[in-house]
C-alpha cells in the first residue's frame, strides 16, 4: 500500500503552530479530497483543515489538545489497495531506515492505526533536519520506526532540568523557542533537547518549566512532548497532551495560557508598553440616534438587515475619520515614519469562548449603510461560531469595542497593536439631562477614545472624538458631513 502524509499547514501569514481542537475522522475511515478532517486553533482563530487526497485514514499522529508546529505530519492516509499492505510494509522498512528518507519516513503498516502515544520518529516531524544524530533516539525496530518499548533510554528524555549537550556550547533552538524560554525564565543550556540533532523544542521548554515548578515530582502525570523520540511505556496508555485544566490544590485551579488568550495577552502587553496611550472621554445625548435606529428598523428598504446603535456608531466613526484623516495611521518603528492609511479597515472587538478577537471590516469607508450592516452581522456571527479566519484579523486601522453591552459606562481600552486608536462605547441609559433648558429623561452614553500619542496629538484626538459625538447627537450629520 502507499501511505501519504498530511502536514500541518500554515493557515495564516507567518503562523508557526496550531492546536488540534477536534478530529472529525478516525483510523479506518474513508476520506476524499477536500474533506475536512480536523479543526485546529491557531494563535488567531479556529480553522477547519481539508485533506488534499483520497484514501483510508491510517493513523492520527496527535491527539486533540496537542499543539503542533507547522510542517509536522498530523495524519497519514493509505491511498493504495489494502491487500498490498504486507508487501508494502516489508519494503518500507529499509527505506525508512535510510538517511535520505529520514525527513519523511513512510508510516508503518504493521502498527495498529491508533493515536500516537508511543512516539514517532522525530525526523518525520521536523522541517529542517540537522546532520548531527539525536543521542536519545531509540533503536529502530523491524518496521524502521523508533518504538518506545524497545528503548531502554526513556529517562534520557525526562523533563528534568540538566545541562544540555553536556553543558558545552550554546543550546540549539529556534527563535520562537528561545523567546518562550526567556518568557518562562528557563535557561536553554539546562534543558534536555529531544529535537532532531539536539534541538531544544517548545515541549522541552514547557517540560523544564513544569519540573522547575514541582521539583519533588518524580515524573509528570501526563507527558508534555507528544512527538518525542522516546516516551515511557506507561505513558502509552495515557493521552499525550497537556490537560485543559491542572488543579494545584483544592483552593486553586491553573489554566494553561495558549491560543487566542496567549496571543491577546502578549499583544496587549506589547501595545501598552510600546505606544504611549492617551484616553479622552465624552458624555452626550444620543436620543436622536436611538429614534433613527427605530425609524431605520421600520424602513422597508432595509428589511432583513440588522439595525442597531453599533451600526450608526460605526458609521459616525467613518464620517469622523473622513473629517480627520490623520487619525487613520500607523507608526513604522523600523523606518521611523508615520504611515497614513487611505482606507479604513474597521475593527470590532468580539468576546468569544476562546478569548478576545478583533476581526475587521475591510474597506469599511467605501460601504453604504446597508453594506456596513451586512458586514457587521457576518463578522459577529462568524466570531461567535469561532470561524473567524486569520485574514479577517489582519491589517486593521481603528477599532471599536462595545463595553456597553455589559452595562459598563465606559473604560480605558488598550490599542490593538499597529493601530492608531480604539473607541470604547459605553452603555446607553435613560438619564436626567438638560434639553432645551429643561431637565428631561434622555438617552445618554459615554465614549472613551484611546489613541497613540506618537501619531495623534491632543488637539487631533479631541476633534476626532468630538466629531463622533456630534454625529451621534445630531445624526442628520451622517448626510451633511458625508
C-alpha positions as CSV (number, residue, x, y, z in Angstrom):
1,X,0.0,0.0,0.0
2,X,1.0,3.6,-0.3
3,X,1.0,5.9,2.8
4,X,0.6,9.6,2.2
5,X,1.2,12.1,5.0
6,X,-0.7,15.4,5.6
7,X,1.3,18.0,7.4
8,X,0.1,20.9,9.5
9,X,-0.2,23.8,7.0
10,X,0.4,27.5,7.7
11,X,-3.2,28.6,7.9
12,X,-2.3,32.2,8.4
13,X,0.5,34.6,7.5
14,X,3.6,33.6,9.4
15,X,1.9,31.3,12.0
16,X,4.2,28.7,13.4
17,X,1.9,26.3,15.3
18,X,-1.7,25.3,15.9
19,X,-3.6,23.3,18.5
20,X,-5.7,20.3,17.3
21,X,-9.2,21.0,18.7
22,X,-11.2,18.2,17.2
23,X,-10.7,15.2,14.9
24,X,-13.6,14.5,12.5
25,X,-12.2,11.2,11.3
26,X,-10.8,8.1,13.0
27,X,-8.4,5.4,11.7
28,X,-10.1,3.2,9.2
29,X,-12.4,6.0,7.9
30,X,-12.5,6.7,4.2
31,X,-11.7,10.3,3.2
32,X,-12.0,12.2,0.0
33,X,-10.1,15.1,-1.5
34,X,-11.3,18.3,0.2
35,X,-13.0,16.6,3.1
36,X,-12.5,18.4,6.5
37,X,-10.6,16.0,8.8
38,X,-9.9,18.2,11.8
39,X,-10.4,21.6,13.4
40,X,-7.3,23.5,14.7
41,X,-6.9,26.7,16.7
42,X,-4.1,29.0,15.7
43,X,-3.0,32.0,17.7
44,X,-5.6,33.9,15.8
45,X,-8.6,31.7,15.0
46,X,-10.2,28.3,14.7
47,X,-9.8,26.8,11.3
48,X,-11.1,23.6,9.6
49,X,-8.5,21.6,7.6
50,X,-9.4,19.7,4.5
51,X,-7.2,16.8,3.3
52,X,-5.9,17.1,-0.3
53,X,-6.2,13.5,-1.3
54,X,-8.4,10.4,-1.2
55,X,-7.8,7.2,0.9
56,X,-8.3,5.5,4.2
57,X,-7.1,7.0,7.4
58,X,-4.1,5.0,8.6
59,X,-3.2,6.9,11.7
60,X,-3.8,10.2,13.6
61,X,-0.4,11.3,14.8
62,X,-1.6,13.7,17.5
63,X,-4.4,13.7,20.0
64,X,-6.9,16.6,20.5
65,X,-5.5,19.3,22.7
66,X,-1.9,19.0,21.4
67,X,-0.1,22.0,19.9
68,X,1.7,21.1,16.7
69,X,4.3,23.0,14.8
70,X,3.6,24.0,11.2
71,X,5.2,21.3,8.9
72,X,4.7,18.4,11.3
73,X,2.7,15.4,10.0
74,X,-0.6,15.2,11.7
75,X,-2.4,12.4,9.8
76,X,-1.4,9.5,7.5
77,X,-3.7,8.1,4.8
78,X,-3.5,4.8,2.9
79,X,-4.0,5.5,-0.7
80,X,-3.2,2.1,-2.2
81,X,-5.1,-1.2,-2.1
82,X,-5.4,-2.8,1.4
83,X,-4.2,-6.2,0.2
84,X,-0.8,-4.8,-0.7
85,X,-0.2,-3.9,3.0
86,X,2.2,-6.8,3.9
87,X,4.4,-6.3,0.8
88,X,4.5,-2.5,1.2
89,X,5.3,-2.8,4.9
90,X,8.2,-5.1,4.2
91,X,9.5,-2.8,1.6
92,X,9.1,0.2,3.8
93,X,11.5,-1.0,6.5
94,X,14.8,-0.5,4.7
95,X,13.6,2.7,3.1
96,X,12.6,4.2,6.4
97,X,16.0,3.4,7.9
98,X,17.8,5.1,5.0
99,X,19.2,8.6,5.8
100,X,17.8,10.0,2.6
101,X,14.3,9.2,3.8
102,X,14.8,10.3,7.4
103,X,13.0,13.6,6.9
104,X,9.7,12.0,5.9
105,X,9.5,8.2,6.5
106,X,6.6,6.1,5.4
107,X,4.2,5.3,8.3
108,X,4.4,1.6,9.1
109,X,1.5,-0.7,8.1
110,X,2.3,-3.3,10.8
111,X,1.2,-1.0,13.6
112,X,-2.3,-0.5,14.9
113,X,-3.6,2.8,13.5
114,X,-4.2,4.5,16.8
115,X,-3.4,7.9,18.1
116,X,0.3,8.1,18.8
117,X,1.2,7.5,22.4
118,X,4.3,5.6,21.7
119,X,6.1,8.4,19.8
120,X,7.0,9.0,16.2
121,X,10.4,9.2,14.6
122,X,11.4,12.8,15.3
123,X,12.8,13.0,11.8
124,X,9.2,12.8,10.5
125,X,8.2,15.9,12.4
126,X,11.0,18.3,11.6
127,X,11.0,20.8,8.8
128,X,14.8,21.4,8.8
129,X,16.6,18.1,9.9
130,X,20.1,18.6,11.1
131,X,23.1,16.3,10.4
132,X,24.0,15.7,14.0
133,X,22.5,12.4,15.3
134,X,19.9,12.6,18.1
135,X,21.6,10.9,21.1
136,X,18.4,9.9,22.8
137,X,16.7,8.3,19.7
138,X,15.7,4.7,20.3
139,X,17.0,1.9,18.1
140,X,14.7,1.3,15.2
141,X,12.6,-1.8,15.2
142,X,11.7,-4.1,12.4
143,X,9.4,-1.6,10.8
144,X,12.0,1.1,10.6
145,X,10.3,3.4,13.1
146,X,11.6,4.2,16.6
147,X,9.5,2.3,19.2
148,X,9.3,3.3,22.8
149,X,9.0,-0.2,24.1
150,X,12.4,-1.2,22.6
151,X,14.2,1.8,24.1
152,X,15.8,1.4,27.5
153,X,16.9,5.1,27.5
154,X,13.5,6.5,28.4
155,X,14.9,8.6,31.3
156,X,17.1,10.4,28.8
157,X,14.1,12.4,27.7
158,X,12.8,13.1,31.2
159,X,11.8,16.7,31.7
160,X,14.3,17.1,34.5
161,X,16.4,20.1,34.1
162,X,20.0,19.1,33.4
163,X,22.7,20.7,31.2
164,X,22.0,20.3,27.5
165,X,24.8,19.0,25.3
166,X,26.8,18.1,28.4
167,X,26.9,21.8,29.3
168,X,29.2,22.7,26.5
169,X,28.4,25.2,23.7
170,X,25.2,27.1,23.0
171,X,21.9,25.3,23.1
172,X,20.3,24.8,19.7
173,X,16.7,26.3,19.4
174,X,14.6,28.2,17.1
175,X,13.9,31.9,17.8
176,X,10.3,31.3,19.0
177,X,11.5,28.6,21.4
178,X,14.2,31.0,22.7
179,X,11.6,33.7,23.3
180,X,9.4,31.2,25.1
181,X,12.3,30.1,27.3
182,X,13.0,33.7,28.1
183,X,9.4,34.5,29.0
184,X,9.3,31.4,31.3
185,X,12.6,32.2,32.8
186,X,14.2,28.9,31.6
187,X,17.9,28.6,30.9
188,X,18.1,26.8,27.5
189,X,21.5,25.4,28.3
190,X,19.9,23.5,31.2
191,X,17.2,21.8,29.1
192,X,17.3,18.3,27.8
193,X,16.8,18.6,24.0
194,X,14.6,16.0,22.3
195,X,14.5,17.6,18.9
196,X,16.4,16.2,15.9
197,X,20.1,17.0,16.1
198,X,19.9,18.0,19.7
199,X,17.5,20.9,19.1
200,X,15.5,22.2,22.1
201,X,11.8,22.1,21.3
202,X,8.8,24.0,22.7
203,X,7.8,20.9,24.6
204,X,11.2,20.6,26.1
205,X,10.9,24.2,27.5
206,X,7.4,23.5,28.9
207,X,8.7,20.3,30.5
208,X,11.6,22.1,32.1
209,X,9.2,24.8,33.4
210,X,6.9,22.2,34.8
211,X,9.8,20.5,36.5
212,X,11.0,23.8,38.0
213,X,7.6,24.5,39.5
214,X,7.3,21.0,41.0
215,X,10.8,19.8,41.7
216,X,9.6,17.0,44.1
217,X,7.6,15.3,41.3
218,X,9.4,12.2,40.1
219,X,7.7,12.3,36.6
220,X,4.8,14.3,35.2
221,X,1.4,12.7,35.2
222,X,1.0,13.5,31.5
223,X,3.8,13.6,29.0
224,X,4.3,17.1,27.5
225,X,6.0,16.2,24.3
226,X,3.8,14.1,22.1
227,X,6.4,13.8,19.3
228,X,9.4,13.0,21.4
229,X,11.5,10.1,20.1
230,X,11.2,8.0,23.2
231,X,8.2,8.0,25.6
232,X,8.0,6.0,28.8
233,X,6.0,2.8,28.3
234,X,3.5,3.8,31.0
235,X,2.6,6.8,29.0
236,X,1.4,4.8,26.0
237,X,-2.0,4.2,27.5
238,X,-2.4,7.8,28.6
239,X,-3.4,10.8,26.4
240,X,-0.3,12.6,25.1
241,X,-1.4,16.2,25.7
242,X,-1.4,18.9,28.3
243,X,-4.6,18.9,30.3
244,X,-7.1,21.8,29.8
245,X,-7.0,22.5,33.5
246,X,-4.4,21.5,36.1
247,X,-5.5,21.9,39.7
248,X,-2.7,22.6,42.1
249,X,-4.9,22.1,45.1
250,X,-8.4,22.3,46.3
251,X,-8.0,26.1,46.6
252,X,-6.5,26.8,43.2
253,X,-7.0,25.9,39.5
254,X,-4.3,26.5,36.9
255,X,-5.4,27.0,33.3
256,X,-2.7,26.9,30.6
257,X,-2.5,30.2,28.6
258,X,-2.4,29.3,24.9
259,X,-4.1,30.0,21.6
260,X,-6.1,33.2,21.3
261,X,-5.7,34.1,25.0
262,X,-2.0,33.8,24.9
263,X,-1.6,36.0,21.8
264,X,-4.0,38.6,23.2
265,X,-2.1,38.8,26.4
266,X,1.2,39.2,24.6
267,X,-0.3,41.8,22.2
268,X,-1.8,43.9,25.0
269,X,1.4,44.0,27.0
270,X,3.4,44.9,23.9
271,X,0.9,47.6,22.9
272,X,0.6,49.1,26.4
273,X,4.4,49.4,26.8
274,X,5.2,50.5,23.2
275,X,2.6,53.0,22.2
276,X,2.1,56.0,24.6
277,X,-1.6,55.8,25.3
278,X,-3.9,58.8,25.9
279,X,-7.6,58.4,26.7
280,X,-10.2,61.0,26.4
281,X,-13.9,60.8,27.4
282,X,-17.1,62.5,26.3
283,X,-20.7,62.1,27.6
284,X,-23.6,63.2,25.4
285,X,-27.2,62.8,24.4
286,X,-28.0,60.1,21.8
287,X,-31.8,60.3,21.9
288,X,-32.0,61.3,18.3
289,X,-29.8,58.4,17.2
290,X,-32.0,56.0,19.1
291,X,-35.0,57.4,17.3
292,X,-33.2,57.0,14.0
293,X,-32.4,53.4,14.8
294,X,-36.1,52.6,15.3
295,X,-37.0,54.5,12.0
296,X,-34.5,52.5,10.1
297,X,-35.8,49.3,11.5
298,X,-39.2,50.2,10.2
299,X,-37.9,51.2,6.7
300,X,-38.9,48.5,4.2
301,X,-35.8,49.3,2.1
302,X,-33.7,47.9,5.0
303,X,-35.9,44.9,5.7
304,X,-33.8,41.9,6.7
305,X,-30.8,44.0,7.8
306,X,-29.7,44.1,11.4
307,X,-30.1,47.8,12.5
308,X,-28.7,48.7,16.0
309,X,-26.9,51.6,17.7
310,X,-23.5,50.0,16.9
311,X,-24.2,50.3,13.2
312,X,-24.7,54.1,13.5
313,X,-21.7,54.4,15.8
314,X,-19.6,52.7,13.2
315,X,-20.9,55.0,10.5
316,X,-20.2,58.0,12.8
317,X,-16.6,56.9,13.3
318,X,-16.1,56.6,9.5
319,X,-17.6,60.1,9.0
320,X,-15.3,61.5,11.7
321,X,-12.2,59.8,10.0
322,X,-13.2,61.5,6.7
323,X,-13.1,64.8,8.5
324,X,-9.9,64.0,10.4
325,X,-7.9,61.7,8.1
326,X,-4.7,62.0,10.0
327,X,-6.0,59.8,12.8
328,X,-6.1,56.8,10.4
329,X,-2.4,56.0,10.5
330,X,0.2,53.7,11.9
331,X,3.8,54.0,13.3
332,X,6.6,52.3,11.4
333,X,9.3,52.0,14.1
334,X,11.9,50.5,11.7
335,X,11.6,53.3,9.1
336,X,10.8,56.0,11.7
337,X,7.8,57.0,9.6
338,X,4.1,57.7,10.1
339,X,2.1,55.8,7.6
340,X,-1.2,57.5,6.6
341,X,-3.9,55.0,5.5
342,X,-6.2,56.0,2.7
343,X,-8.6,53.1,3.6
344,X,-10.3,52.1,6.8
345,X,-10.3,48.5,8.0
346,X,-12.7,49.0,10.9
347,X,-12.1,46.5,13.8
348,X,-14.9,45.3,16.0
349,X,-13.7,43.7,19.3
350,X,-15.5,40.5,19.9
351,X,-15.6,38.4,23.1
352,X,-15.6,34.6,22.2
353,X,-15.3,31.5,24.3
354,X,-11.7,31.3,23.1
355,X,-10.9,34.8,24.2
356,X,-11.0,38.4,22.7
357,X,-10.5,38.7,19.0
358,X,-10.6,41.8,16.8
359,X,-11.8,41.0,13.2
360,X,-12.1,44.0,10.9
361,X,-14.4,45.1,8.1
362,X,-12.1,45.6,5.1
363,X,-12.6,49.0,3.3
364,X,-15.4,50.0,5.6
365,X,-15.1,53.6,4.4
366,X,-16.5,52.6,1.0
367,X,-19.6,50.8,2.2
368,X,-23.1,52.0,2.2
369,X,-25.2,51.7,5.4
370,X,-26.7,48.5,4.2
371,X,-23.4,47.0,3.2
372,X,-21.9,48.0,6.6
373,X,-24.9,46.3,8.3
374,X,-24.3,43.1,6.4
375,X,-20.6,43.2,7.1
376,X,-21.1,43.7,10.8
377,X,-23.7,40.9,11.1
378,X,-21.4,38.5,9.2
379,X,-18.4,39.4,11.4
380,X,-20.3,38.9,14.6
381,X,-21.9,35.6,13.5
382,X,-18.5,34.2,12.3
383,X,-16.8,35.2,15.6
384,X,-19.5,33.6,17.7
385,X,-19.0,30.3,15.8
386,X,-15.3,30.5,16.2
387,X,-14.7,30.5,12.5
388,X,-13.0,33.9,12.1
389,X,-10.1,33.5,9.7
390,X,-6.6,34.9,10.4
391,X,-7.0,37.2,7.3
392,X,-10.1,38.8,8.9
393,X,-8.0,39.9,11.9
394,X,-5.1,41.4,10.0
395,X,-4.4,44.9,8.8
396,X,-6.9,46.7,10.9
397,X,-6.6,50.5,11.2
398,X,-9.1,51.6,14.0
399,X,-11.2,49.6,16.4
400,X,-14.5,49.9,18.2
401,X,-15.1,47.9,21.5
402,X,-18.7,47.9,22.8
403,X,-18.4,47.5,26.5
404,X,-21.9,49.0,26.9
405,X,-23.4,45.6,26.2
406,X,-22.2,44.5,29.7
407,X,-23.8,47.5,31.3
408,X,-20.5,49.3,31.7
409,X,-20.4,53.1,31.4
410,X,-17.0,53.2,29.7
411,X,-13.4,52.1,30.1
412,X,-9.8,52.9,29.0
413,X,-9.2,50.5,26.2
414,X,-5.7,49.4,25.0
415,X,-4.9,49.8,21.4
416,X,-4.9,46.9,19.1
417,X,-1.2,46.5,18.1
418,X,-0.4,48.5,14.9
419,X,-3.5,50.7,15.1
420,X,-3.8,54.4,16.0
421,X,-7.0,54.5,18.1
422,X,-9.7,52.5,19.7
423,X,-13.1,53.7,20.7
424,X,-14.9,52.2,23.8
425,X,-18.7,52.6,23.6
426,X,-20.4,52.7,27.0
427,X,-24.0,51.7,27.9
428,X,-26.8,53.8,26.6
429,X,-29.1,54.7,29.5
430,X,-32.1,56.9,30.2
431,X,-30.8,59.7,32.5
432,X,-31.9,63.2,33.6
433,X,-30.5,65.6,31.0
434,X,-30.9,69.3,30.3
435,X,-32.6,69.5,27.0
436,X,-33.8,72.9,25.6
437,X,-33.5,74.4,29.0
438,X,-35.4,71.7,30.8
439,X,-34.4,68.6,32.7
440,X,-35.8,65.6,30.8
441,X,-35.2,61.8,30.6
442,X,-32.8,61.4,27.6
443,X,-30.7,58.5,26.2
444,X,-27.1,59.3,27.3
445,X,-23.8,57.5,26.7
446,X,-20.1,58.0,27.3
447,X,-17.4,57.3,24.7
448,X,-13.8,56.8,25.6
449,X,-11.1,57.2,22.9
450,X,-7.6,55.8,23.5
451,X,-5.0,56.9,20.9
452,X,-1.3,56.6,20.2
453,X,0.2,60.0,21.2
454,X,3.1,59.5,18.7
455,X,0.5,59.7,15.9
456,X,-2.3,61.8,17.3
457,X,-1.8,64.8,19.5
458,X,-4.3,66.1,22.0
459,X,-5.9,68.6,19.5
460,X,-6.5,66.0,16.8
461,X,-7.7,63.3,19.2
462,X,-10.1,65.8,20.8
463,X,-11.5,66.9,17.4
464,X,-12.0,63.4,16.3
465,X,-13.8,62.3,19.4
466,X,-16.0,65.5,19.4
467,X,-16.9,64.8,15.8
468,X,-18.1,61.3,16.6
469,X,-20.2,62.6,19.4
470,X,-21.6,65.4,17.2
471,X,-22.8,62.9,14.5
472,X,-24.5,60.7,17.1
473,X,-26.1,63.7,18.9
474,X,-27.4,65.1,15.6
475,X,-27.5,62.1,13.2
476,X,-28.5,64.2,10.2
477,X,-24.8,65.0,10.0
478,X,-24.4,61.5,8.6
479,X,-25.7,63.1,5.5
480,X,-24.4,66.6,5.7
481,X,-20.9,65.7,6.6
482,X,-20.6,62.7,4.3
